[in-house]
Amino acid sequence: MDGIMFAMYTSKAALYIRATEQWMKEVKRPVKQPRRTKRVTTPPPASSSSPESLRAENEPATAGQSTSQPAASWTPRSSDSVLAISHISPVPSMQAPVETVPSVVRFWLERIYESSFEQIFGFWLGRDCCPFVWDANVQVVLPPSRLFAELDAYIDQDWEARSLYDPGTPVSQRQERGGQIEQSLKRAIHSFASQWLHIIPNHERSGVVHEELVRDFWRTARRDMLKVINRVSYRSVLALFIFGLTPIPVGISAEEEMDGLTGQVCVQAALQQVQRLRERQRNCQFNGSKVSPGVDPLIGRKPSTNLSQTFLTSESRAYWAALMVDTSASFTLNFRSSLSSGLHGVGSESSWRVLRMGANSFHTRTEEWRTSTFEVSDETTSQIVAAAAACSVYVWKMIAVLKEALREGDEEEKVIQAWKSFLEAVDIFQVTFRPLLSACLRRLHFLSQVERLNWYEITLHYHLGILILVDAVEAAERVDLLSQLTEKRLDAEGEAVNAVKFGLENTLTITSKNGSASDSQEQSITVSFVQIDPYPHHMVAGVQLMNKAITRQYHQGKIKVEAYKHLQSTLLRALEQLPQTSKSVQEARQSLQITLADFEPHSERRVSSSAVQWPRQST
């Protein structure tokens, strides 16, 4: 018996020794084999945006030393060694390529951003569009970057006057935080504008790989958003808004897309920051992870100063910006609004009552313009388009409320109430603004490119809203409501196609003077309105909805084959002019191309040169 037990013991010992030797080989293999070095220089396409991976990237290991050494008390296993190797495999470092982008390219990106997003969004924040305040001294176009920076400066001065800063916090640290906020905003701007990198003059972007740089900018900005969310300021709000509008680039895998913040999460975080900034934290706030006490007047700190009227008006414009973004998100993504009530309280909220009163006031002031001929100038067009833009936000809100009623399954009384509110909002737009916009259209070719661009944006957005509502009513299978939308649906389909054609035919010229020398030459680029549209996702959604409507009408025999092909070609041309580095644009374009290819007879189908196998020449 003792011999048998001894043999079993020695057999187990041998197996244990062999297993230990095998484990030691596996642990040492990543250090010795040259394949380890190759994996470091050729990172995988997927990246991690977790705080741990960010911390590991910011603290590079010394040569020959792993960044994730196991603790001394940790007992490794064979399976653990594999996990450790995959864990410490470095994610693609986006800092180096982005930081080495030529300054002239960055300059052009900022100029494109100013000419597209700052121009359009700034017009909505300017003198004639914001319904909450009116100041004759404010510019027609108020750049959001300037507005939000001024608000941060006001808040900083207020905190300084009230001695709310921690006495132990040096001024240099506060200045450093301000610089970090500004840098994050710059990164968001570069990431957003990089989708138009292809329109920069070739000689200015020589040596730049377009798609790779777009991905680098996007990855860098997304990593930075983790910190922006925790740096509450108005410039952080703007950075989050801009990143929320930045499309996911082509070449980003589904796994990498999930491994980090999404644009919509950033938008929701921005809306929360707006609420915190307006509240100014005068009382105790807490959640499960942190408690923030309010200001205690007994400890000697000064009370709140009387904020200037300039600050209050600027804050109202910033709230209007947030309200527009919030309404757009709830309208397009079926989210409940964060800043205002939905179905059960929108009618009593002051913001929407002010919007409605402003539209009625504009109707009274412009009665003569609708009853007689008036001179359409840049100034009158700006006033009409600005007021129509504010009213379109009201229409979008009523559509969002109606979609909420259909989606949540509320009682029929609530659905009918929301339906009537929508019809009333549409009537306000049609009676007050539609005749004036049509009058502007007849003189648009005599107006400036900025006025034409603003007219194009409001026309496209309003009719896109009607198409989205029709799609929602169809999805809810409310045939009774859909039958009442027939006239509005046909009008929206026709006007949306006209708006797309207008955007394709009209151009915007962006001028730029590079360099600081006085003899530097001014350069310019000319692009269509569709190409430079700061909301390309609106065009993608509009094309898909219009394609659905056109296809339905063709199958019903309401339009002929020539008209069908012409309309489809127009929609395809619009998608081709949008930034092709966007995943959404690429997918929509490919889908429409397949539809057209399947529709054409076999003998008429176009064959790309890449698919042709040329015959070899005989030797």
C-alpha positions as CSV (number, residue, x, y, z in Angstrom):
1,M,0.0,0.0,0.0
2,D,2.9,2.4,0.9
3,G,4.4,1.7,-2.5
4,I,1.2,2.5,-4.3
5,M,0.8,5.7,-2.4
6,F,4.4,6.7,-3.1
7,A,3.9,6.1,-6.8
8,M,0.8,8.1,-6.9
9,Y,2.5,10.9,-5.0
10,T,5.5,11.0,-7.4
11,S,3.2,10.9,-10.4
12,K,1.3,14.0,-9.1
13,A,4.5,15.7,-8.3
14,A,5.8,15.2,-11.8
15,L,2.6,16.5,-13.3
16,Y,2.8,19.5,-10.9
17,I,6.4,20.2,-11.9
18,R,5.6,20.0,-15.7
19,A,2.6,22.3,-15.2
20,T,4.8,24.8,-13.3
21,E,7.4,24.8,-16.0
22,Q,4.7,25.3,-18.7
23,W,3.3,28.2,-16.7
24,M,6.7,29.9,-16.3
25,K,7.2,29.6,-20.1
26,E,3.9,31.3,-20.7
27,V,4.6,34.1,-18.3
28,K,8.0,34.8,-19.7
29,R,7.0,34.4,-23.4
30,P,5.5,38.0,-23.9
31,V,8.8,39.5,-22.7
32,K,11.2,37.5,-24.8
33,Q,9.3,37.0,-28.1
34,P,9.7,39.8,-30.7
35,R,5.9,39.5,-31.4
36,R,5.4,41.6,-28.2
37,T,7.3,44.5,-29.8
38,K,5.3,44.2,-33.0
39,R,2.0,44.5,-31.2
40,V,3.1,47.7,-29.5
41,T,4.1,49.4,-32.7
42,T,0.9,48.2,-34.5
43,P,-2.0,48.8,-32.2
44,P,-5.3,47.2,-32.7
45,P,-8.1,49.3,-34.2
46,A,-10.2,49.2,-31.1
47,S,-9.4,51.5,-28.2
48,S,-10.5,51.9,-24.6
49,S,-11.9,55.1,-23.1
50,S,-12.0,53.9,-19.6
51,P,-10.4,56.0,-16.9
52,E,-7.9,53.2,-16.2
53,S,-6.7,53.1,-19.8
54,L,-6.5,56.9,-19.9
55,R,-4.4,56.9,-16.8
56,A,-2.1,54.2,-18.3
57,E,-1.6,56.3,-21.4
58,N,-0.8,59.4,-19.5
59,E,1.8,57.5,-17.4
60,P,3.9,55.6,-19.9
61,A,6.1,52.8,-18.6
62,T,9.9,52.9,-18.8
63,A,11.7,50.8,-21.3
64,G,11.4,47.1,-20.6
65,Q,8.9,47.5,-17.9
66,S,5.2,46.6,-18.1
67,T,2.6,49.2,-17.1
68,S,0.5,46.6,-15.2
69,Q,2.9,44.6,-13.1
70,P,1.1,42.2,-10.7
71,A,1.3,42.8,-7.0
72,A,3.8,40.8,-5.0
73,S,1.0,39.0,-3.1
74,W,-0.8,38.1,-6.3
75,T,-0.5,34.4,-7.4
76,P,-0.7,34.2,-11.1
77,R,-2.3,31.4,-13.1
78,S,-1.9,30.4,-16.7
79,S,-5.3,32.0,-17.6
80,D,-4.4,35.1,-15.7
81,S,-1.2,35.6,-17.8
82,V,-3.3,35.7,-21.0
83,L,-5.7,38.2,-19.5
84,A,-2.8,40.4,-18.4
85,I,-1.2,40.4,-21.8
86,S,-4.5,41.4,-23.5
87,H,-5.1,44.0,-20.8
88,I,-1.7,45.8,-21.2
89,S,-1.8,45.7,-25.0
90,P,-1.8,49.5,-25.6
91,V,-4.7,51.2,-27.2
92,P,-4.0,53.5,-30.2
93,S,-2.5,56.7,-28.9
94,M,-4.3,59.6,-30.5
95,Q,-2.4,62.4,-29.0
96,A,0.7,62.2,-31.1
97,P,-0.9,62.3,-34.6
98,V,-3.3,65.1,-33.6
99,E,-0.7,67.3,-32.0
100,T,1.5,67.1,-35.1
101,V,-1.2,68.4,-37.5
102,P,0.1,71.5,-39.3
103,S,-1.1,74.7,-37.9
104,V,-2.5,75.8,-41.3
105,V,-4.8,72.8,-41.2
106,R,-6.0,73.7,-37.8
107,F,-6.5,77.3,-38.9
108,W,-8.7,76.1,-41.8
109,L,-10.7,73.8,-39.6
110,E,-11.5,76.7,-37.2
111,R,-12.4,78.9,-40.2
112,I,-14.8,76.2,-41.5
113,Y,-16.3,75.8,-38.1
114,E,-16.9,79.6,-37.8
115,S,-18.5,79.7,-41.3
116,S,-20.8,76.8,-40.7
117,F,-21.8,76.1,-37.1
118,E,-21.0,79.5,-35.6
119,Q,-22.9,81.2,-38.4
120,I,-26.0,79.1,-38.3
121,F,-26.2,78.5,-34.5
122,G,-25.0,82.1,-33.8
123,F,-27.9,83.4,-36.0
124,W,-30.3,81.5,-33.8
125,L,-28.7,83.1,-30.7
126,G,-28.6,86.6,-32.1
127,R,-30.7,89.7,-31.9
128,D,-33.7,88.7,-33.9
129,C,-34.2,85.0,-33.1
130,C,-34.0,84.6,-29.3
131,P,-37.5,85.0,-28.0
132,F,-36.6,85.6,-24.3
133,V,-34.6,88.8,-24.7
134,W,-34.2,91.6,-27.3
135,D,-31.4,94.1,-27.5
136,A,-30.9,96.3,-30.4
137,N,-27.1,96.5,-29.6
138,V,-26.7,92.7,-30.0
139,Q,-25.4,91.4,-33.3
140,V,-27.6,89.5,-35.7
141,V,-25.2,86.6,-35.5
142,L,-23.8,86.1,-31.9
143,P,-21.1,83.4,-32.1
144,P,-21.7,80.8,-29.3
145,S,-18.0,80.5,-28.5
146,R,-17.9,84.2,-27.6
147,L,-21.2,84.1,-25.7
148,F,-20.3,81.1,-23.6
149,A,-16.8,82.4,-22.9
150,E,-18.3,85.7,-21.6
151,L,-20.6,83.9,-19.3
152,D,-17.7,82.0,-17.8
153,A,-15.9,85.2,-17.2
154,Y,-19.0,86.7,-15.5
155,I,-19.3,83.7,-13.2
156,D,-15.6,83.8,-12.4
157,Q,-15.9,87.5,-11.4
158,D,-19.0,86.8,-9.3
159,W,-17.2,84.0,-7.4
160,E,-14.2,86.2,-6.9
161,A,-16.3,89.0,-5.5
162,R,-18.2,86.6,-3.2
163,S,-14.9,84.9,-2.0
164,L,-16.3,81.5,-2.9
165,Y,-13.0,80.1,-4.2
166,D,-11.2,77.9,-1.7
167,P,-8.5,80.1,-0.1
168,G,-6.0,77.3,-0.5
169,T,-6.5,77.2,-4.2
170,P,-3.8,79.4,-5.9
171,V,-4.8,81.6,-8.8
172,S,-2.4,79.7,-11.1
173,Q,-4.5,76.5,-10.6
174,R,-7.7,78.3,-11.5
175,Q,-6.0,79.7,-14.6
176,E,-4.8,76.2,-15.5
177,R,-8.3,74.9,-15.2
178,G,-9.6,77.6,-17.5
179,G,-6.9,76.7,-20.0
180,Q,-7.9,73.1,-19.9
181,I,-11.5,74.0,-20.6
182,E,-10.4,76.1,-23.5
183,Q,-8.3,73.3,-24.9
184,S,-11.1,70.8,-24.6
185,L,-13.3,73.2,-26.6
186,K,-10.7,73.5,-29.3
187,R,-10.4,69.7,-29.5
188,A,-14.2,69.4,-29.9
189,I,-14.1,72.0,-32.6
190,H,-11.3,70.3,-34.5
191,S,-13.0,67.0,-34.3
192,F,-16.3,68.5,-35.5
193,A,-14.8,70.4,-38.4
194,S,-12.4,67.6,-39.5
195,Q,-15.3,66.0,-41.5
196,W,-14.8,68.9,-44.0
197,L,-11.1,68.4,-44.2
198,H,-11.5,67.4,-47.9
199,I,-12.6,70.9,-48.9
200,I,-9.4,72.5,-47.7
201,P,-7.1,73.4,-50.6
202,N,-4.9,70.4,-51.6
203,H,-1.6,72.2,-51.1
204,E,-2.6,73.2,-47.6
205,R,-3.2,69.6,-46.4
206,S,-0.5,67.8,-48.3
207,G,0.7,64.7,-46.5
208,V,-2.5,64.5,-44.3
209,V,-4.4,61.2,-44.5
210,H,-8.0,62.3,-44.4
211,E,-9.8,59.4,-42.8
212,E,-7.1,58.6,-40.3
213,L,-6.9,62.2,-39.1
214,V,-10.7,62.3,-38.7
215,R,-10.6,59.2,-36.5
216,D,-7.7,60.6,-34.5
217,F,-9.5,63.9,-33.9
218,W,-12.7,62.0,-32.9
219,R,-10.9,59.6,-30.5
220,T,-9.0,62.4,-28.9
221,A,-12.1,64.5,-28.4
222,R,-14.1,61.6,-27.0
223,R,-11.5,60.8,-24.5
224,D,-11.4,64.4,-23.4
225,M,-15.2,64.5,-22.9
226,L,-14.7,62.3,-19.8
227,K,-13.0,65.3,-18.2
228,V,-15.2,67.9,-19.7
229,I,-18.3,66.3,-18.0
230,N,-16.6,67.0,-14.7
231,R,-15.5,70.6,-15.5
232,V,-18.8,72.4,-15.2
233,S,-18.7,75.7,-17.2
234,Y,-20.5,77.2,-20.2
235,R,-17.6,76.5,-22.5
236,S,-17.8,72.8,-21.4
237,V,-21.5,72.9,-22.3
238,L,-20.6,74.1,-25.8
239,A,-17.9,71.5,-26.1
240,L,-20.3,68.7,-25.2
241,F,-22.9,70.1,-27.6
242,I,-20.4,70.2,-30.5
243,F,-19.2,66.7,-29.8
244,G,-22.8,65.5,-29.7
245,L,-23.1,66.8,-33.3
246,T,-19.8,65.1,-34.4
247,P,-20.6,62.0,-36.5
248,I,-18.9,58.7,-35.8
249,P,-16.2,58.4,-38.4
250,V,-15.9,55.6,-40.9
251,G,-13.4,52.9,-39.7
252,I,-14.6,52.9,-36.1
253,S,-15.6,49.4,-35.2
254,A,-18.9,48.6,-33.4
255,E,-16.8,47.4,-30.4
256,E,-14.9,50.7,-30.2
257,E,-18.0,52.7,-30.7
258,M,-19.5,51.0,-27.6
259,D,-16.3,51.4,-25.6
260,G,-16.8,55.0,-24.5
261,L,-19.1,58.0,-24.4
262,T,-21.8,58.5,-27.0
263,G,-22.7,61.9,-28.5
264,Q,-26.2,61.7,-26.9
265,V,-24.7,61.1,-23.4
266,C,-22.6,64.2,-23.9
267,V,-25.6,66.2,-24.8
268,Q,-27.5,65.1,-21.8
269,A,-24.5,65.9,-19.6
270,A,-24.4,69.4,-21.1
271,L,-28.1,70.0,-20.3
272,Q,-27.4,69.0,-16.7
273,Q,-24.5,71.4,-16.6
274,V,-26.8,74.2,-17.8
275,Q,-29.2,73.5,-15.0
276,R,-26.4,73.5,-12.4
277,L,-24.9,76.8,-13.8
278,R,-28.3,78.6,-13.6
279,E,-28.9,77.4,-10.1
280,R,-25.4,78.5,-8.9
281,Q,-25.4,76.0,-6.1
282,R,-26.7,78.0,-3.2
283,N,-28.0,75.0,-1.3
284,C,-26.8,71.6,-0.3
285,Q,-26.6,69.0,-3.1
286,F,-25.8,65.4,-2.8
287,N,-26.0,62.0,-4.4
288,G,-24.7,58.5,-3.6
289,S,-21.0,59.5,-4.2
290,K,-20.6,63.1,-3.3
291,V,-22.1,65.9,-1.1
292,S,-21.7,69.5,-2.1
293,P,-22.7,71.9,0.8
294,G,-24.2,75.2,-0.1
295,V,-22.8,78.6,0.8
296,D,-22.9,79.3,4.5
297,P,-23.4,83.1,5.2
298,L,-22.1,82.6,8.8
299,I,-18.5,81.8,7.8
300,G,-17.9,85.4,6.5
301,R,-18.3,85.0,2.8
302,K,-20.0,87.8,1.0
303,P,-23.6,87.5,-0.3
304,S,-24.4,87.2,-4.0
305,T,-23.6,90.3,-5.9
306,N,-26.2,92.0,-8.1
307,L,-25.5,90.5,-11.5
308,S,-25.5,92.9,-14.4
309,Q,-28.3,93.0,-16.9
310,T,-25.8,92.0,-19.5
311,F,-25.1,88.7,-17.7
312,L,-28.8,88.0,-17.3
313,T,-29.6,88.5,-21.0
314,S,-26.6,86.5,-22.0
315,E,-27.7,83.7,-19.7
316,S,-31.1,83.8,-21.2
317,R,-29.6,83.4,-24.7
318,A,-27.5,80.4,-23.4
319,Y,-30.7,78.8,-22.0
320,W,-32.4,79.3,-25.4
321,A,-29.5,77.5,-27.0
322,A,-29.9,74.6,-24.5
323,L,-33.7,74.6,-25.0
324,M,-33.2,74.2,-28.8
325,V,-30.8,71.3,-28.3
326,D,-33.0,69.7,-25.8
327,T,-36.1,70.0,-28.0
328,S,-34.2,68.6,-31.0
329,A,-33.0,65.6,-29.0
330,S,-36.5,64.8,-27.6
331,F,-37.9,65.3,-31.1
332,T,-35.5,63.1,-33.1
333,L,-34.6,60.5,-30.5
334,N,-37.9,60.0,-28.7
335,F,-36.3,61.2,-25.4
336,R,-38.2,63.0,-22.8
337,S,-37.1,66.6,-22.5
338,S,-34.6,67.5,-19.7
339,L,-35.3,71.3,-19.5
340,S,-39.0,71.5,-20.0
341,S,-42.2,69.6,-19.5
342,G,-43.7,67.1,-21.9
343,L,-47.2,66.0,-22.5
344,H,-48.5,66.8,-19.0
345,G,-47.3,70.3,-18.6
346,V,-45.9,71.9,-21.7
347,G,-49.0,74.2,-22.1
348,S,-48.4,76.0,-18.8
349,E,-44.6,76.5,-19.1
350,S,-43.4,80.1,-19.5
351,S,-40.8,79.3,-22.2
352,W,-43.4,78.0,-24.7
353,R,-46.0,80.7,-23.8
354,V,-43.3,83.3,-24.6
355,L,-42.6,81.6,-27.9
356,R,-46.3,81.6,-28.9
357,M,-46.8,85.2,-27.8
358,G,-43.7,86.3,-29.8
359,A,-45.1,84.6,-32.9
360,N,-48.4,86.4,-32.5
361,S,-46.7,89.7,-31.9
362,F,-44.6,89.2,-35.1
363,H,-47.9,88.4,-37.0
364,T,-49.3,91.7,-35.9
365,R,-46.2,93.8,-36.7
366,T,-45.9,92.3,-40.2
367,E,-49.5,92.3,-41.3
368,E,-48.8,94.9,-44.0
369,W,-46.0,92.7,-45.4
370,R,-48.5,89.9,-46.1
371,T,-51.2,92.1,-47.5
372,S,-49.1,94.2,-49.9
373,T,-45.8,94.1,-51.7
374,F,-42.8,95.0,-49.6
375,E,-39.1,95.4,-50.3
376,V,-37.2,92.2,-49.5
377,S,-33.8,93.2,-48.3
378,D,-31.1,91.5,-46.3
379,E,-32.4,93.1,-43.1
380,T,-36.0,92.1,-43.6
381,T,-35.1,88.6,-44.7
382,S,-33.0,88.2,-41.6
383,Q,-35.9,89.3,-39.4
384,I,-38.4,87.0,-41.1
385,V,-36.1,83.9,-41.1
386,A,-35.1,84.5,-37.5
387,A,-38.7,84.7,-36.3
388,A,-39.6,81.7,-38.4
389,A,-36.7,79.7,-36.9
390,A,-38.0,80.4,-33.4
391,C,-41.5,79.4,-34.4
392,S,-40.1,76.2,-35.9
393,V,-38.7,75.2,-32.5
394,Y,-42.2,75.6,-31.1
395,V,-43.5,73.4,-33.9
396,W,-40.8,70.8,-33.2
397,K,-41.8,70.9,-29.5
398,M,-45.4,70.2,-30.2
399,I,-44.4,67.3,-32.5
400,A,-42.2,65.9,-29.7
401,V,-45.2,66.1,-27.3
402,L,-47.5,64.3,-29.8
403,K,-44.9,61.6,-30.4
404,E,-44.7,61.2,-26.6
405,A,-48.4,60.7,-26.3
406,L,-48.4,58.1,-29.1
407,R,-45.3,56.4,-27.7
408,E,-46.4,56.3,-24.0
409,G,-49.9,55.0,-24.8
410,D,-51.7,57.8,-22.9
411,E,-55.5,58.0,-22.9
412,E,-57.1,59.2,-26.1
413,E,-58.0,62.5,-24.5
414,K,-54.3,63.3,-24.1
415,V,-53.5,62.2,-27.6
416,I,-56.2,64.5,-29.1
417,Q,-55.1,67.4,-26.9
418,A,-51.5,67.0,-28.2
419,W,-52.8,66.6,-31.7
420,K,-54.7,69.9,-31.5
421,S,-51.6,71.7,-30.1
422,F,-49.6,70.4,-33.0
423,L,-52.2,71.6,-35.6
424,E,-52.4,75.0,-33.9
425,A,-48.5,75.4,-34.0
426,V,-48.5,74.4,-37.7
427,D,-51.3,77.0,-38.4
428,I,-49.2,79.7,-36.8
429,F,-46.3,78.9,-39.0
430,Q,-48.3,78.6,-42.2
431,V,-50.3,81.7,-41.7
432,T,-47.6,84.0,-40.3
433,F,-44.3,82.9,-41.8
434,R,-45.0,80.8,-44.9
435,P,-46.1,83.8,-47.1
436,L,-43.1,85.9,-45.9
437,L,-40.7,83.0,-46.6
438,S,-42.2,82.6,-50.1
439,A,-41.7,86.4,-50.7
440,C,-38.0,86.0,-49.6
441,L,-37.6,83.1,-52.0
442,R,-38.5,85.2,-55.0
443,R,-35.7,87.6,-54.1
444,L,-33.1,85.2,-52.6
445,H,-30.8,85.3,-55.6
446,F,-30.4,89.1,-54.9
447,L,-29.5,88.6,-51.3
448,S,-26.2,87.8,-49.5
449,Q,-25.0,84.2,-49.2
450,V,-25.6,84.3,-45.4
451,E,-29.3,85.1,-45.8
452,R,-29.7,82.4,-48.4
453,L,-28.0,79.9,-46.2
454,N,-30.2,80.8,-43.2
455,W,-33.3,80.5,-45.4
456,Y,-32.2,77.1,-46.6
457,E,-31.7,75.8,-43.1
458,I,-35.1,76.9,-41.7
459,T,-37.0,75.6,-44.7
460,L,-35.3,72.2,-44.6
461,H,-35.7,71.8,-40.8
462,Y,-39.3,72.7,-40.7
463,H,-40.4,70.3,-43.4
464,L,-38.2,67.6,-42.0
465,G,-40.2,67.9,-38.8
466,I,-43.4,67.2,-40.7
467,L,-41.9,64.2,-42.4
468,I,-40.7,62.8,-39.0
469,L,-44.2,63.2,-37.6
470,V,-45.7,61.4,-40.5
471,D,-43.3,58.6,-40.0
472,A,-44.2,58.4,-36.2
473,V,-47.9,58.4,-36.9
474,E,-47.5,55.6,-39.5
475,A,-45.4,53.6,-36.9
476,A,-48.2,54.1,-34.4
477,E,-50.7,52.8,-36.9
478,R,-53.0,55.8,-36.3
479,V,-54.8,55.8,-39.7
480,D,-57.3,58.4,-38.4
481,L,-54.6,60.9,-37.7
482,L,-52.6,60.0,-40.9
483,S,-55.6,60.8,-43.1
484,Q,-55.6,64.3,-41.7
485,L,-52.0,64.8,-42.6
486,T,-52.3,64.1,-46.3
487,E,-52.2,67.7,-47.4
488,K,-49.4,68.6,-45.0
489,R,-47.4,65.5,-46.0
490,L,-47.6,66.2,-49.7
491,D,-46.6,69.8,-49.1
492,A,-43.6,68.8,-46.9
493,E,-42.4,66.2,-49.4
494,G,-42.4,68.7,-52.3
495,E,-40.9,71.5,-50.3
496,A,-38.2,69.3,-48.8
497,V,-37.1,68.2,-52.3
498,N,-37.0,71.8,-53.4
499,A,-34.9,72.7,-50.4
500,V,-32.4,69.9,-51.2
501,K,-32.2,71.2,-54.8
502,F,-31.7,74.7,-53.5
503,G,-28.9,73.6,-51.2
504,L,-27.2,71.8,-54.1
505,E,-27.3,74.7,-56.4
506,N,-26.3,77.6,-54.0
507,T,-22.8,78.0,-52.7
508,L,-21.0,79.6,-49.8
509,T,-17.6,81.1,-50.2
510,I,-15.2,80.8,-47.2
511,T,-12.3,83.2,-47.2
512,S,-9.2,82.9,-45.1
513,K,-6.0,84.8,-44.8
514,N,-3.3,82.5,-43.5
515,G,-0.4,83.7,-41.6
516,S,0.3,86.9,-39.7
517,A,2.3,88.6,-42.3
518,S,0.7,91.6,-44.1
519,D,1.7,90.2,-47.5
520,S,0.0,86.8,-47.0
521,Q,-2.6,86.1,-49.7
522,E,-6.2,85.6,-49.0
523,Q,-7.5,82.2,-50.1
524,S,-11.1,81.0,-50.5
525,I,-13.0,77.8,-51.0
526,T,-16.5,77.6,-52.4
527,V,-18.9,74.8,-51.4
528,S,-22.6,74.1,-51.7
529,F,-25.0,74.6,-48.8
530,V,-25.4,70.9,-48.6
531,Q,-21.6,70.3,-48.3
532,I,-21.1,72.8,-45.5
533,D,-24.4,72.1,-43.6
534,P,-23.4,71.9,-39.9
535,Y,-26.2,69.3,-39.4
536,P,-25.5,66.7,-42.0
537,H,-27.5,64.1,-40.0
538,H,-30.6,66.1,-40.7
539,M,-30.0,65.7,-44.4
540,V,-29.4,62.0,-44.0
541,A,-32.7,61.6,-42.1
542,G,-34.5,63.8,-44.6
543,V,-33.2,61.8,-47.6
544,Q,-34.2,58.5,-46.1
545,L,-37.8,59.8,-45.3
546,M,-38.1,61.4,-48.8
547,N,-36.8,58.2,-50.4
548,K,-39.5,56.3,-48.5
549,A,-42.2,58.7,-49.7
550,I,-41.0,58.7,-53.3
551,T,-40.8,54.9,-53.5
552,R,-44.3,54.6,-52.1
553,Q,-45.7,57.0,-54.6
554,Y,-44.0,55.2,-57.5
555,H,-45.4,51.9,-56.5
556,Q,-48.8,53.4,-56.2
557,G,-48.5,54.7,-59.7
558,K,-48.7,58.4,-58.7
559,I,-45.3,59.3,-60.3
560,K,-43.7,58.0,-63.5
561,V,-40.5,56.2,-63.8
562,E,-38.6,59.2,-65.2
563,A,-39.7,61.4,-62.2
564,Y,-38.8,58.6,-59.8
565,K,-35.3,58.2,-61.2
566,H,-34.8,62.0,-61.3
567,L,-35.8,62.4,-57.6
568,Q,-33.6,59.4,-56.5
569,S,-30.6,60.9,-58.4
570,T,-31.2,64.2,-56.6
571,L,-31.2,62.6,-53.2
572,L,-28.1,60.5,-54.1
573,R,-26.3,63.7,-55.2
574,A,-27.1,65.3,-51.8
575,L,-25.6,62.3,-50.0
576,E,-22.5,62.3,-52.2
577,Q,-21.9,66.0,-51.2
578,L,-22.1,65.3,-47.5
579,P,-18.9,64.4,-45.5
580,Q,-18.0,60.9,-46.6
581,T,-16.1,60.2,-43.4
582,S,-19.4,59.8,-41.5
583,K,-20.7,56.3,-40.9
584,S,-24.3,57.4,-41.2
585,V,-23.7,59.1,-44.6
586,Q,-21.8,56.1,-46.0
587,E,-24.6,53.7,-44.9
588,A,-27.4,55.9,-46.3
589,R,-25.5,56.4,-49.6
590,Q,-24.8,52.7,-50.1
591,S,-28.4,51.8,-49.4
592,L,-29.7,54.4,-51.9
593,Q,-27.2,53.2,-54.5
594,I,-28.4,49.6,-54.1
595,T,-32.0,50.8,-54.5
596,L,-31.1,52.5,-57.8
597,A,-29.0,49.6,-59.0
598,D,-31.9,47.1,-58.4
599,F,-34.3,49.4,-60.1
600,E,-32.4,49.8,-63.4
601,P,-32.8,47.1,-66.0
602,H,-29.8,44.7,-66.1
603,S,-28.5,46.1,-69.4
604,E,-28.5,49.7,-68.0
605,R,-26.8,49.1,-64.8
606,R,-23.5,50.9,-64.3
607,V,-20.5,48.8,-63.6
608,S,-17.7,50.4,-61.7
609,S,-14.2,50.2,-63.2
610,S,-13.0,48.4,-60.1
611,A,-15.4,45.5,-60.8
612,V,-14.3,45.0,-64.4
613,Q,-11.7,42.3,-65.1
614,W,-9.8,43.6,-68.1
615,P,-8.6,40.9,-70.6
616,R,-4.9,40.2,-70.6
617,Q,-3.0,41.1,-73.7
618,S,-1.5,38.2,-75.5
619,T,2.3,38.1,-75.5
